[in-house]
Amino acid sequence: MVHSGSRALGQVIRDHHLARAQPVEGRLRAIDAESDIGKEYLHDVFWARQFAAASRKAMAEETGKVLDANVEVQHQLGDDDRHRSQSCRA
């Protein structure tokens, strides 16, 4: 499993847009998704999610390269010619 978030961009995006949000019932702040501010927020969140996905993909690809270069697993021992020449029959 590979985990990577938006590398703190999510928190920055949240804080930036939350500062522009309107109070609801005097306590909570909200952004109308259909407003210009809401559309900007959703755009930025989508971008951060795409960034995080690309980061995870890059990390997985690099991990795969390291594993391919450093790990050799022989799982077909029954087909190995070295074993055929020895007495392995019951």
N, C-alpha and C positions, 0 to 999 in steps of 0.2 A: 504494500500500500504506500502510496506517495501522497503526502499532504503539503499543500501550499495554499495560502490565502492570497489576498491581494496586496500583501506586503505593506500593511497599514494604510493603503489607499482607501479601503472601505471606511475606516474610521474618519479619515479626513473628509471624504465625500459626505458621510453622515453629518459630521459637525458643520460643514459648510452649508448644507441644505437645511439642517435643523435650525440654524440661526435665522433662516428666512421663513420658517414655518409660522403659522398663525395659531394663537392659543384657542383651544376648544374647551368650552365650559370652564374657563379660567385656570385650567391646570395643564392638560395635555396640549402638545403642539402637533399640528397635522399639516400635511400638504395635499391639496387636491390633485390627484393624478392627472386630471384633464386640464389643469392650468398650465401656463408656460413654465412656471417653477417646478411643478410636478413632472412635466415631461423632461425637463432638464435633469431632475433628480434620477428619474428612471433611466435616462440615457447614460448618465454617469455610473449608475449601479451596473447596468448591462456591460459597460466598458470594463469596469473593475472585475466582473465575473469572467469576462473573456480573457483578461490579463491573467487572472489566477489559473484558468484552464490551460492557457499557453505555458505558464510557468510549470504546472504539474506535468504537462506533456514533455517539455524540455528536460525536466528532472528525470522522468521515467526513461526517456531515450538515452540520456547520459549514463544512468544506472545500468541499462541494458548493455551499453558498450563496455562498461567496466566488467560486468559479469561475463559477457561473451569472451573478453580478452583474458580473463583470469580463472575461469572455471571450465574444466573439461569433465564431463560426466560420461562414463562408458556404461551404457545401459543395455547393450546387446551382447553381453558376455557369451551367450550360447552360440553366437554367430562368429565369434572371434577365431581366426585361423590358428592362433597359438593354442587355444583350448582343444581344437579338433585334433591336433597332432598328439595330444596326450590321452591317456586312457580315462575317459570320463563316462564311459558307457556302463550301465548297470548290468 
